Amino acid sequence: MKTTALRLEEDTHAQLMVVAQLEGLTMTDAIRQAIEAFIETKRQNPELTARAEAVLADIDRDAASRRDAIASLFDEKQASAPAKPAGTNQSPPSGRTRGGRSAKS
């Protein structure tokens, strides 16, 4: 749950407090109900729905562009790297033997 600070004009606060008391609600519950009603009203607005769909389309285009960029970055690396025979060590030798001493000692 998130906490939100809200500044109200004094007369709006007084009216909200009276309405909440008359409804048998806390101020917090009255504010929550008002916000939920606001969101529901907006949810039914076709203009808002159209804008939301446009934003989702932009997000999808941006994500596809980023996926393509990442794929091409690694495809280029793999294509330009010389192929190593199967079973070869991927990391260069460290100059140490299994006993912990240098191979040159």
A tleap script that builds the chain and sets N, CA, C and O, in Angstrom:
source leaprc.protein.ff14SB
mol = sequence {
  NMET LYS THR THR ALA LEU ARG LEU GLU GLU
  ASP THR HIE ALA GLN LEU MET VAL VAL ALA
  GLN LEU GLU GLY LEU THR MET THR ASP ALA
  ILE ARG GLN ALA ILE GLU ALA PHE ILE GLU
  THR LYS ARG GLN ASN PRO GLU LEU THR ALA
  ARG ALA GLU ALA VAL LEU ALA ASP ILE ASP
  ARG ASP ALA ALA SER ARG ARG ASP ALA ILE
  ALA SER LEU PHE ASP GLU LYS GLN ALA SER
  ALA PRO ALA LYS PRO ALA GLY THR ASN GLN
  SER PRO PRO SER GLY ARG THR ARG GLY GLY
  ARG SER ALA LYS CSER
}
set mol.1.N position { 0.848 -1.168 0.000 }
set mol.1.CA position { 0.000 0.000 0.000 }
set mol.1.C position { 0.892 1.229 0.000 }
set mol.1.O position { 1.918 1.259 0.680 }
set mol.2.N position { 0.506 2.232 -0.754 }
set mol.2.CA position { 1.245 3.484 -0.857 }
set mol.2.C position { 0.566 4.566 -0.024 }
set mol.2.O position { -0.645 4.532 0.194 }
set mol.3.N position { 1.354 5.511 0.431 }
set mol.3.CA position { 0.836 6.657 1.164 }
set mol.3.C position { 0.970 7.879 0.275 }
set mol.3.O position { 2.014 8.098 -0.338 }
set mol.4.N position { -0.092 8.677 0.206 }
set mol.4.CA position { -0.097 9.887 -0.596 }
set mol.4.C position { -0.514 11.068 0.267 }
set mol.4.O position { -1.522 11.010 0.970 }
set mol.5.N position { 0.262 12.129 0.208 }
set mol.5.CA position { -0.099 13.360 0.929 }
set mol.5.C position { -1.013 14.178 0.021 }
set mol.5.O position { -0.814 14.227 -1.193 }
set mol.6.N position { -1.989 14.803 0.605 }
set mol.6.CA position { -2.990 15.547 -0.161 }
set mol.6.C position { -3.221 16.891 0.512 }
set mol.6.O position { -3.515 16.954 1.706 }
set mol.7.N position { -3.087 17.959 -0.254 }
set mol.7.CA position { -3.353 19.299 0.272 }
set mol.7.C position { -4.730 19.728 -0.214 }
set mol.7.O position { -5.031 19.654 -1.406 }
set mol.8.N position { -5.548 20.169 0.705 }
set mol.8.CA position { -6.894 20.640 0.381 }
set mol.8.C position { -7.074 22.051 0.906 }
set mol.8.O position { -6.490 22.433 1.920 }
set mol.9.N position { -7.886 22.813 0.206 }
set mol.9.CA position { -8.284 24.119 0.734 }
set mol.9.C position { -9.069 23.861 2.027 }
set mol.9.O position { -9.697 22.813 2.181 }
set mol.10.N position { -9.029 24.794 2.919 }
set mol.10.CA position { -9.679 24.602 4.221 }
set mol.10.C position { -11.175 24.315 4.084 }
set mol.10.O position { -11.698 23.444 4.779 }
set mol.11.N position { -11.873 25.038 3.195 }
set mol.11.CA position { -13.313 24.808 3.061 }
set mol.11.C position { -13.611 23.445 2.447 }
set mol.11.O position { -14.592 22.801 2.818 }
set mol.12.N position { -12.765 22.998 1.502 }
set mol.12.CA position { -12.947 21.663 0.919 }
set mol.12.C position { -12.722 20.600 1.983 }
set mol.12.O position { -13.473 19.627 2.058 }
set mol.13.N position { -11.702 20.776 2.800 }
set mol.13.CA position { -11.417 19.834 3.882 }
set mol.13.C position { -12.590 19.761 4.855 }
set mol.13.O position { -12.999 18.671 5.256 }
set mol.14.N position { -13.130 20.917 5.232 }
set mol.14.CA position { -14.255 20.953 6.178 }
set mol.14.C position { -15.477 20.253 5.592 }
set mol.14.O position { -16.166 19.506 6.289 }
set mol.15.N position { -15.745 20.497 4.302 }
set mol.15.CA position { -16.890 19.843 3.655 }
set mol.15.C position { -16.689 18.335 3.573 }
set mol.15.O position { -17.621 17.567 3.816 }
set mol.16.N position { -15.489 17.914 3.233 }
set mol.16.CA position { -15.190 16.487 3.157 }
set mol.16.C position { -15.347 15.833 4.523 }
set mol.16.O position { -15.878 14.728 4.630 }
set mol.17.N position { -14.891 16.506 5.550 }
set mol.17.CA position { -15.000 15.965 6.898 }
set mol.17.C position { -16.472 15.803 7.297 }
set mol.17.O position { -16.843 14.798 7.902 }
set mol.18.N position { -17.295 16.775 6.964 }
set mol.18.CA position { -18.722 16.698 7.292 }
set mol.18.C position { -19.378 15.563 6.521 }
set mol.18.O position { -20.123 14.771 7.100 }
set mol.19.N position { -19.113 15.476 5.233 }
set mol.19.CA position { -19.712 14.414 4.411 }
set mol.19.C position { -19.283 13.047 4.937 }
set mol.19.O position { -20.106 12.140 5.059 }
set mol.20.N position { -18.007 12.901 5.247 }
set mol.20.CA position { -17.514 11.620 5.767 }
set mol.20.C position { -18.227 11.264 7.067 }
set mol.20.O position { -18.645 10.120 7.249 }
set mol.21.N position { -18.368 12.224 7.968 }
set mol.21.CA position { -19.051 11.963 9.232 }
set mol.21.C position { -20.511 11.577 9.002 }
set mol.21.O position { -21.011 10.639 9.622 }
set mol.22.N position { -21.192 12.295 8.114 }
set mol.22.CA position { -22.597 11.988 7.831 }
set mol.22.C position { -22.768 10.608 7.216 }
set mol.22.O position { -23.788 9.951 7.422 }
set mol.23.N position { -21.765 10.171 6.458 }
set mol.23.CA position { -21.809 8.848 5.830 }
set mol.23.C position { -21.263 7.759 6.745 }
set mol.23.O position { -21.310 6.578 6.402 }
set mol.24.N position { -20.754 8.143 7.886 }
set mol.24.CA position { -20.184 7.158 8.812 }
set mol.24.C position { -18.853 6.608 8.322 }
set mol.24.O position { -18.524 5.447 8.568 }
set mol.25.N position { -18.092 7.443 7.629 }
set mol.25.CA position { -16.806 7.036 7.070 }
set mol.25.C position { -15.679 7.815 7.726 }
set mol.25.O position { -15.876 8.900 8.273 }
set mol.26.N position { -14.507 7.236 7.654 }
set mol.26.CA position { -13.328 8.021 8.006 }
set mol.26.C position { -13.003 8.902 6.801 }
set mol.26.O position { -13.466 8.643 5.690 }
set mol.27.N position { -12.214 9.928 7.026 }
set mol.27.CA position { -11.790 10.781 5.907 }
set mol.27.C position { -11.031 9.940 4.884 }
set mol.27.O position { -11.207 10.115 3.678 }
set mol.28.N position { -10.205 9.047 5.355 }
set mol.28.CA position { -9.433 8.191 4.454 }
set mol.28.C position { -10.357 7.350 3.579 }
set mol.28.O position { -10.144 7.253 2.371 }
set mol.29.N position { -11.381 6.743 4.177 }
set mol.29.CA position { -12.312 5.927 3.395 }
set mol.29.C position { -13.104 6.771 2.399 }
set mol.29.O position { -13.373 6.330 1.282 }
set mol.30.N position { -13.475 7.978 2.805 }
set mol.30.CA position { -14.197 8.869 1.892 }
set mol.30.C position { -13.318 9.239 0.697 }
set mol.30.O position { -13.787 9.255 -0.441 }
set mol.31.N position { -12.060 9.532 0.955 }
set mol.31.CA position { -11.125 9.875 -0.124 }
set mol.31.C position { -10.902 8.671 -1.029 }
set mol.31.O position { -10.884 8.814 -2.252 }
set mol.32.N position { -10.733 7.486 -0.446 }
set mol.32.CA position { -10.551 6.277 -1.256 }
set mol.32.C position { -11.754 6.038 -2.167 }
set mol.32.O position { -11.594 5.730 -3.348 }
set mol.33.N position { -12.961 6.182 -1.613 }
set mol.33.CA position { -14.165 5.984 -2.429 }
set mol.33.C position { -14.228 6.995 -3.565 }
set mol.33.O position { -14.603 6.656 -4.687 }
set mol.34.N position { -13.862 8.229 -3.272 }
set mol.34.CA position { -13.875 9.261 -4.309 }
set mol.34.C position { -12.868 8.943 -5.408 }
set mol.34.O position { -13.163 9.110 -6.592 }
set mol.35.N position { -11.704 8.495 -5.026 }
set mol.35.CA position { -10.673 8.150 -6.013 }
set mol.35.C position { -11.116 6.955 -6.856 }
set mol.35.O position { -10.956 6.964 -8.077 }
set mol.36.N position { -11.670 5.931 -6.215 }
set mol.36.CA position { -12.151 4.755 -6.956 }
set mol.36.C position { -13.250 5.136 -7.945 }
set mol.36.O position { -13.280 4.623 -9.064 }
set mol.37.N position { -14.161 6.038 -7.540 }
set mol.37.CA position { -15.225 6.497 -8.442 }
set mol.37.C position { -14.630 7.283 -9.602 }
set mol.37.O position { -15.074 7.135 -10.740 }
set mol.38.N position { -13.641 8.109 -9.332 }
set mol.38.CA position { -12.964 8.881 -10.367 }
set mol.38.C position { -12.310 7.957 -11.389 }
set mol.38.O position { -12.463 8.145 -12.596 }
set mol.39.N position { -11.577 6.956 -10.895 }
set mol.39.CA position { -10.902 6.006 -11.789 }
set mol.39.C position { -11.922 5.246 -12.634 }
set mol.39.O position { -11.712 5.059 -13.833 }
set mol.40.N position { -13.011 4.811 -12.030 }
set mol.40.CA position { -14.040 4.076 -12.773 }
set mol.40.C position { -14.651 4.948 -13.869 }
set mol.40.O position { -14.896 4.471 -14.978 }
set mol.41.N position { -14.894 6.203 -13.568 }
set mol.41.CA position { -15.424 7.133 -14.568 }
set mol.41.C position { -14.432 7.287 -15.722 }
set mol.41.O position { -14.826 7.251 -16.887 }
set mol.42.N position { -13.173 7.455 -15.409 }
set mol.42.CA position { -12.140 7.619 -16.440 }
set mol.42.C position { -11.967 6.338 -17.251 }
set mol.42.O position { -11.729 6.391 -18.457 }
set mol.43.N position { -12.087 5.201 -16.596 }
set mol.43.CA position { -11.935 3.910 -17.263 }
set mol.43.C position { -12.973 3.748 -18.374 }
set mol.43.O position { -12.708 3.081 -19.374 }
set mol.44.N position { -14.133 4.345 -18.210 }
set mol.44.CA position { -15.215 4.229 -19.190 }
set mol.44.C position { -15.134 5.306 -20.281 }
set mol.44.O position { -15.974 5.330 -21.180 }
set mol.45.N position { -14.155 6.178 -20.213 }
set mol.45.CA position { -13.996 7.268 -21.169 }
set mol.45.C position { -13.282 6.762 -22.425 }
set mol.45.O position { -12.132 6.332 -22.335 }
set mol.46.N position { -13.938 6.800 -23.607 }
set mol.46.CA position { -13.314 6.298 -24.834 }
set mol.46.C position { -12.038 7.052 -25.219 }
set mol.46.O position { -11.117 6.454 -25.775 }
set mol.47.N position { -11.971 8.349 -24.931 }
set mol.47.CA position { -10.760 9.116 -25.252 }
set mol.47.C position { -9.570 8.609 -24.450 }
set mol.47.O position { -8.471 8.454 -24.984 }
set mol.48.N position { -9.793 8.353 -23.177 }
set mol.48.CA position { -8.716 7.843 -22.329 }
set mol.48.C position { -8.285 6.458 -22.793 }
set mol.48.O position { -7.096 6.140 -22.805 }
set mol.49.N position { -9.257 5.641 -23.174 }
set mol.49.CA position { -8.948 4.298 -23.672 }
set mol.49.C position { -8.085 4.391 -24.928 }
set mol.49.O position { -7.115 3.647 -25.067 }
set mol.50.N position { -8.426 5.287 -25.833 }
set mol.50.CA position { -7.651 5.457 -27.064 }
set mol.50.C position { -6.232 5.921 -26.761 }
set mol.50.O position { -5.276 5.432 -27.362 }
set mol.51.N position { -6.092 6.860 -25.830 }
set mol.51.CA position { -4.746 7.329 -25.463 }
set mol.51.C position { -3.932 6.208 -24.827 }
set mol.51.O position { -2.737 6.072 -25.091 }
set mol.52.N position { -4.585 5.404 -23.987 }
set mol.52.CA position { -3.884 4.287 -23.348 }
set mol.52.C position { -3.415 3.278 -24.392 }
set mol.52.O position { -2.300 2.764 -24.299 }
set mol.53.N position { -4.250 2.992 -25.376 }
set mol.53.CA position { -3.868 2.060 -26.445 }
set mol.53.C position { -2.699 2.609 -27.262 }
set mol.53.O position { -1.822 1.851 -27.673 }
set mol.54.N position { -2.682 3.917 -27.497 }
set mol.54.CA position { -1.573 4.535 -28.226 }
set mol.54.C position { -0.275 4.425 -27.428 }
set mol.54.O position { 0.786 4.153 -27.991 }
set mol.55.N position { -0.364 4.637 -26.123 }
set mol.55.CA position { 0.827 4.510 -25.275 }
set mol.55.C position { 1.331 3.070 -25.288 }
set mol.55.O position { 2.537 2.837 -25.378 }
set mol.56.N position { 0.422 2.105 -25.198 }
set mol.56.CA position { 0.829 0.693 -25.247 }
set mol.56.C position { 1.498 0.361 -26.573 }
set mol.56.O position { 2.484 -0.377 -26.599 }
set mol.57.N position { 0.978 0.894 -27.672 }
set mol.57.CA position { 1.588 0.656 -28.987 }
set mol.57.C position { 2.995 1.245 -29.025 }
set mol.57.O position { 3.908 0.622 -29.567 }
set mol.58.N position { 3.185 2.450 -28.451 }
set mol.58.CA position { 4.521 3.054 -28.395 }
set mol.58.C position { 5.476 2.194 -27.570 }
set mol.58.O position { 6.632 2.000 -27.944 }
set mol.59.N position { 4.984 1.684 -26.451 }
set mol.59.CA position { 5.810 0.820 -25.598 }
set mol.59.C position { 6.217 -0.432 -26.369 }
set mol.59.O position { 7.376 -0.842 -26.316 }
set mol.60.N position { 5.268 -1.043 -27.086 }
set mol.60.CA position { 5.565 -2.248 -27.857 }
set mol.60.C position { 6.600 -1.963 -28.953 }
set mol.60.O position { 7.508 -2.765 -29.169 }
set mol.61.N position { 6.462 -0.808 -29.655 }
set mol.61.CA position { 7.429 -0.450 -30.704 }
set mol.61.C position { 8.814 -0.230 -30.103 }
set mol.61.O position { 9.813 -0.686 -30.659 }
set mol.62.N position { 8.873 0.460 -28.981 }
set mol.62.CA position { 10.154 0.715 -28.326 }
set mol.62.C position { 10.803 -0.583 -27.866 }
set mol.62.O position { 12.007 -0.775 -28.036 }
set mol.63.N position { 10.005 -1.473 -27.285 }
set mol.63.CA position { 10.540 -2.762 -26.820 }
set mol.63.C position { 11.053 -3.585 -27.997 }
set mol.63.O position { 12.107 -4.215 -27.898 }
set mol.64.N position { 10.321 -3.588 -29.109 }
set mol.64.CA position { 10.755 -4.339 -30.295 }
set mol.64.C position { 12.067 -3.768 -30.829 }
set mol.64.O position { 12.961 -4.518 -31.222 }
set mol.65.N position { 12.177 -2.456 -30.843 }
set mol.65.CA position { 13.400 -1.811 -31.319 }
set mol.65.C position { 14.585 -2.184 -30.434 }
set mol.65.O position { 15.670 -2.476 -30.937 }
set mol.66.N position { 14.382 -2.175 -29.134 }
set mol.66.CA position { 15.457 -2.542 -28.204 }
set mol.66.C position { 15.835 -4.013 -28.350 }
set mol.66.O position { 17.015 -4.362 -28.323 }
set mol.67.N position { 14.811 -4.888 -28.508 }
set mol.67.CA position { 15.096 -6.317 -28.710 }
set mol.67.C position { 15.923 -6.514 -29.960 }
set mol.67.O position { 16.888 -7.279 -29.949 }
set mol.68.N position { 15.558 -5.827 -31.056 }
set mol.68.CA position { 16.301 -5.945 -32.311 }
set mol.68.C position { 17.738 -5.459 -32.144 }
set mol.68.O position { 18.670 -6.079 -32.656 }
set mol.69.N position { 17.915 -4.347 -31.427 }
set mol.69.CA position { 19.262 -3.818 -31.210 }
set mol.69.C position { 20.113 -4.799 -30.420 }
set mol.69.O position { 21.276 -5.024 -30.755 }
set mol.70.N position { 19.545 -5.381 -29.381 }
set mol.70.CA position { 20.296 -6.354 -28.577 }
set mol.70.C position { 20.611 -7.596 -29.401 }
set mol.70.O position { 21.729 -8.109 -29.356 }
set mol.71.N position { 19.634 -8.073 -30.146 }
set mol.71.CA position { 19.853 -9.267 -30.969 }
set mol.71.C position { 20.947 -9.013 -32.006 }
set mol.71.O position { 21.810 -9.865 -32.216 }
set mol.72.N position { 20.915 -7.849 -32.652 }
set mol.72.CA position { 21.928 -7.575 -33.674 }
set mol.72.C position { 23.299 -7.397 -33.036 }
set mol.72.O position { 24.305 -7.769 -33.640 }
set mol.73.N position { 23.362 -6.846 -31.847 }
set mol.73.CA position { 24.634 -6.688 -31.146 }
set mol.73.C position { 25.283 -8.039 -30.912 }
set mol.73.O position { 26.471 -8.208 -31.184 }
set mol.74.N position { 24.519 -9.008 -30.409 }
set mol.74.CA position { 25.089 -10.304 -30.110 }
set mol.74.C position { 25.225 -11.169 -31.350 }
set mol.74.O position { 26.126 -12.007 -31.403 }
set mol.75.N position { 24.378 -11.003 -32.339 }
set mol.75.CA position { 24.536 -11.734 -33.595 }
set mol.75.C position { 25.818 -11.308 -34.284 }
set mol.75.O position { 26.519 -12.152 -34.842 }
set mol.76.N position { 26.150 -10.003 -34.262 }
set mol.76.CA position { 27.382 -9.509 -34.866 }
set mol.76.C position { 28.593 -10.051 -34.135 }
set mol.76.O position { 29.569 -10.444 -34.774 }
set mol.77.N position { 28.554 -10.082 -32.797 }
set mol.77.CA position { 29.669 -10.606 -32.014 }
set mol.77.C position { 29.904 -12.078 -32.340 }
set mol.77.O position { 31.041 -12.509 -32.531 }
set mol.78.N position { 28.818 -12.838 -32.401 }
set mol.78.CA position { 28.954 -14.266 -32.663 }
set mol.78.C position { 29.437 -14.504 -34.088 }
set mol.78.O position { 30.224 -15.422 -34.316 }
set mol.79.N position { 28.993 -13.712 -35.044 }
set mol.79.CA position { 29.391 -13.882 -36.437 }
set mol.79.C position { 30.850 -13.496 -36.636 }
set mol.79.O position { 31.524 -14.110 -37.463 }
set mol.80.N position { 31.371 -12.496 -35.908 }
set mol.80.CA position { 32.742 -12.036 -36.100 }
set mol.80.C position { 33.744 -12.826 -35.263 }
set mol.80.O position { 34.939 -12.786 -35.558 }
set mol.81.N position { 33.304 -13.537 -34.237 }
set mol.81.CA position { 34.219 -14.314 -33.397 }
set mol.81.C position { 34.603 -15.593 -34.109 }
set mol.81.O position { 33.745 -16.269 -34.678 }
set mol.82.N position { 35.911 -15.941 -34.085 }
set mol.82.CA position { 36.321 -17.202 -34.719 }
set mol.82.C position { 35.710 -18.388 -33.983 }
set mol.82.O position { 35.628 -18.391 -32.754 }
set mol.83.N position { 35.292 -19.371 -34.723 }
set mol.83.CA position { 34.688 -20.561 -34.124 }
set mol.83.C position { 35.764 -21.374 -33.436 }
set mol.83.O position { 36.836 -21.589 -34.001 }
set mol.84.N position { 35.494 -21.831 -32.219 }
set mol.84.CA position { 36.426 -22.667 -31.468 }
set mol.84.C position { 35.950 -24.106 -31.556 }
set mol.84.O position { 34.749 -24.370 -31.491 }
set mol.85.N position { 36.883 -25.037 -31.703 }
set mol.85.CA position { 36.478 -26.448 -31.729 }
set mol.85.C position { 35.809 -26.841 -30.419 }
set mol.85.O position { 36.135 -26.310 -29.357 }
set mol.86.N position { 34.889 -27.757 -30.505 }
set mol.86.CA position { 34.167 -28.219 -29.313 }
set mol.86.C position { 35.148 -28.814 -28.320 }
set mol.86.O position { 36.088 -29.507 -28.709 }
set mol.87.N position { 34.933 -28.547 -27.041 }
set mol.87.CA position { 35.752 -29.129 -25.982 }
set mol.87.C position { 36.975 -28.313 -25.633 }
set mol.87.O position { 37.720 -28.698 -24.732 }
set mol.88.N position { 37.219 -27.185 -26.317 }
set mol.88.CA position { 38.385 -26.376 -25.967 }
set mol.88.C position { 38.052 -25.495 -24.791 }
set mol.88.O position { 36.890 -25.169 -24.550 }
set mol.89.N position { 39.068 -25.117 -24.067 }
set mol.89.CA position { 38.903 -24.267 -22.896 }
set mol.89.C position { 38.518 -22.865 -23.353 }
set mol.89.O position { 39.179 -22.304 -24.227 }
set mol.90.N position { 37.479 -22.298 -22.789 }
set mol.90.CA position { 36.999 -20.980 -23.185 }
set mol.90.C position { 37.870 -19.862 -22.623 }
set mol.90.O position { 37.995 -18.814 -23.256 }
set mol.91.N position { 38.487 -20.059 -21.430 }
set mol.91.CA position { 39.293 -18.999 -20.835 }
set mol.91.C position { 40.768 -19.257 -21.118 }
set mol.91.O position { 41.195 -20.406 -21.231 }
set mol.92.N position { 41.547 -18.172 -21.230 }
set mol.92.CA position { 42.980 -18.367 -21.487 }
set mol.92.C position { 43.651 -18.973 -20.266 }
set mol.92.O position { 43.180 -18.791 -19.143 }
set mol.93.N position { 44.756 -19.699 -20.478 }
set mol.93.CA position { 45.440 -20.322 -19.340 }
set mol.93.C position { 46.001 -19.252 -18.408 }
set mol.93.O position { 46.398 -18.175 -18.854 }
set mol.94.N position { 46.031 -19.551 -17.123 }
set mol.94.CA position { 46.477 -18.576 -16.129 }
set mol.94.C position { 47.968 -18.684 -15.856 }
set mol.94.O position { 48.533 -17.821 -15.183 }
set mol.95.N position { 48.610 -19.716 -16.360 }
set mol.95.CA position { 50.039 -19.918 -16.081 }
set mol.95.C position { 50.267 -20.700 -14.807 }
set mol.95.O position { 51.408 -20.832 -14.363 }
set mol.96.N position { 49.201 -21.227 -14.205 }
set mol.96.CA position { 49.330 -21.988 -12.963 }
set mol.96.C position { 48.893 -23.425 -13.217 }
set mol.96.O position { 48.039 -23.693 -14.062 }
set mol.97.N position { 49.493 -24.337 -12.472 }
set mol.97.CA position { 49.108 -25.732 -12.550 }
set mol.97.C position { 48.079 -26.001 -11.481 }
set mol.97.O position { 47.757 -25.112 -10.693 }
set mol.98.N position { 47.556 -27.212 -11.439 }
set mol.98.CA position { 46.549 -27.556 -10.435 }
set mol.98.C position { 47.090 -27.491 -9.020 }
set mol.98.O position { 46.309 -27.316 -8.084 }
set mol.99.N position { 48.376 -27.622 -8.829 }
set mol.99.CA position { 48.973 -27.593 -7.495 }
set mol.99.C position { 49.084 -26.177 -6.949 }
set mol.99.O position { 49.427 -25.997 -5.780 }
set mol.100.N position { 48.801 -25.170 -7.766 }
set mol.100.CA position { 48.849 -23.800 -7.300 }
set mol.100.C position { 50.182 -23.124 -7.609 }
set mol.100.O position { 50.329 -21.922 -7.385 }
set mol.101.N position { 51.178 -23.897 -8.132 }
set mol.101.CA position { 52.460 -23.305 -8.464 }
set mol.101.C position { 52.467 -22.934 -9.930 }
set mol.101.O position { 51.737 -23.515 -10.733 }
set mol.102.N position { 53.269 -21.995 -10.264 }
set mol.102.CA position { 53.384 -21.556 -11.656 }
set mol.102.C position { 53.978 -22.676 -12.475 }
set mol.102.O position { 54.816 -23.432 -11.984 }
set mol.103.N position { 53.552 -22.789 -13.723 }
set mol.103.CA position { 54.069 -23.821 -14.606 }
set mol.103.C position { 55.518 -23.567 -14.928 }
set mol.103.O position { 56.225 -24.497 -15.317 }
set mol.104.N position { 55.996 -22.331 -14.781 }
set mol.104.CA position { 57.384 -21.988 -15.098 }
set mol.104.C position { 58.317 -22.210 -13.921 }
set mol.104.O position { 59.531 -22.171 -14.120 }
set mol.105.N position { 57.821 -22.444 -12.684 }
set mol.105.CA position { 58.687 -22.589 -11.531 }
set mol.105.C position { 59.325 -23.928 -11.489 }
set mol.105.O position { 60.093 -24.218 -10.572 }
savepdb mol mol.pdb
quit
